[in-house]
């Protein structure tokens, strides 16, 4: 696995072995960012189920200013820290070592891009988006990018958001919500 494009493009990323995370393939990651960007003019990104940190690092590489990565798994946290160190831009990243609900309670400010790849997608995504909205953590021009198994059917609308784009890549489905 590697950073696909941008400032850190081509740099290798470490992944966690085993079944606790499902790393997004380079192909899916590249397609996902081409769908929503492919490059950004600043902003904050929230990766709520960070895994290896690959998606948040890709977002920073492509022009986002700051990333908050949330991960509760200790092994994954160590991989994220190594991957962040590889960027040599550690000041652009903040790793919160906790679960999603605790992080949402502690976060402040607004996010322009939210990356959601939870382990139990359908049930979690709708409630998490509602929680983020209730806590006023979402910028007016936010994009919510959800990666799920292709068999998962997400709702057409969640809170004040509707599906903008949706594509299937192999076994993965990427769904993008906007206001």
N, C-alpha and C positions, 0 to 999 in steps of 0.2 A: 504494500500500500504506500502511496505517496501523495504529496500535495500536487494537484492537477495543474493549476495555473496561478498567475500573479507573482507577487514578490517572492514567495517561498516555493514557486513552481518547481517540480522535479525532486524536491527533497523527500527522502524516505521517512515514513511514519511507522512507529511500532504499533502492534496490535496485541490484544490480549488473547492468549490461547484459551481454548475451552468454549463452553456454551453460555457464559454469563453475559456476553455482548455479541451483537451481530454487526460486524463492521460493514459499512457501506462500501461497495466496490468502487474503484476509481472510475469505472465507466458510469455507474449510477450517479456518483458524486459530480462528475463533469456534466452530465445531462441535467442534473438537478440545478446546478448553478447557471447553466446556460438558459434554463427555463426562467429563472428569477432575476438574472443580472445581465450579463454574466459578471460584471464588475460593479463596484459600489463607490459612491462618493461620500464616504464617512458613515457614521452611525454606530449604534450599539447592537450587538447580537447576543441572544440568550440561547444556549444549548442546554436544554433541561435534562437530557439523558445522555451525557456526553460520551460515554464509552471510552474510545481512544482519544477523543478530542478532535478527530479528523475534520468534522464539519465546521466547527468553530474556527479552527486553524485555516481552513480553506476560505472562510468568509473574511478573515483578517488579511489573508494573502491577496484577496481580491478587492480590498479597499475599505472594509469596515474599520473603525477606529479602535473599538474595545469589545472584548468578548467576556461574558460570564458563563462559565461551564459548571454544571451541577452534576455531581456523580456521587452515589452512596457506596459503591463497591470499592473496597480498599485496593485491590489489585489493579483495577481500572484507573484509580486515582494516581497510582505510581506511573503507569504508562502515560497518562495525560501530562504529568509533570515532566517526563522525559521528552515528550513530543513538543511541549511548550518551550523547553530549554533549547531544543533544536532550532527554533525560529530565531533565537537571539533577540527577541522582542518581548521578553517576559512581562514588561510593563503594560502590554496591551491585553493581558489575560488575567482573569481572576478565577480561581478554582474554589468552588464551595463544596466541601466534603460533607454532604447531607442528602436527604431525599428531597424530592420535588416539592412536597407540601411545606416542609420547613423552609426551603429556599424561597418559595413564593412569599411566605410571611415576612422574611427578612429583607427581600430585595426592595430597592427604591429606584426612582428615576424611570425613564421609559426606554423601551427597546424598539428598534426599527425592523429587526429580523428575529424571528423565534423559530428554532429548530426543534421539532418534536419527533422522537423516535422511541416511544415508550415500549416496555415489554408487553403490555396488554393494551394495544392501541385503541380500539374502538371505545372501550369504557373510559379510559383515562383521558384521551384527547379532548373530548367535549367538556369534561369537568375542569380540566386544567386550563383550557382557553377561557372558560367562564371565570375561574379564579383569577387569572392574569388580568382580565378585563375589570373585574370587581376591585382589584387592588390598584387600578390605574397604572399598570406597568407597560401598557401597549401604546406606542406612538400613534398618532392619527393615521399616518401612512405606513402602517406595519404590514409585513408579510409573515404569515404563519405557514411554515413548510413542514408537512407531516410525512414521514416515511413509514409505511406499513407493509405487511404482507399483501400481495395482490388480491387475496381473497377478502380482505377487510373492506367493508363498505362504510365509509364515514358519512355523516349527515350532510345534506346539501348546505345547511346553515347551522352555525354555532354562534350563539350570542348575537353580536352585530356583524358577523362575518359570513361570507358566502364563498363557495368554491370558485376560484378564478381559473385555475388550470389543474389538470389531472392527467398523469401519464403512467403507463406501466412499463417497467424495465425489468425483464426477466421475472424473477419471483417478487420483486419490489414494486410498490405503487407509491408515487409521489403526488401528494395533494397539496395545493397552495390555496390558502384562504386569504382574502382581503376584505376590508370594510365595504 
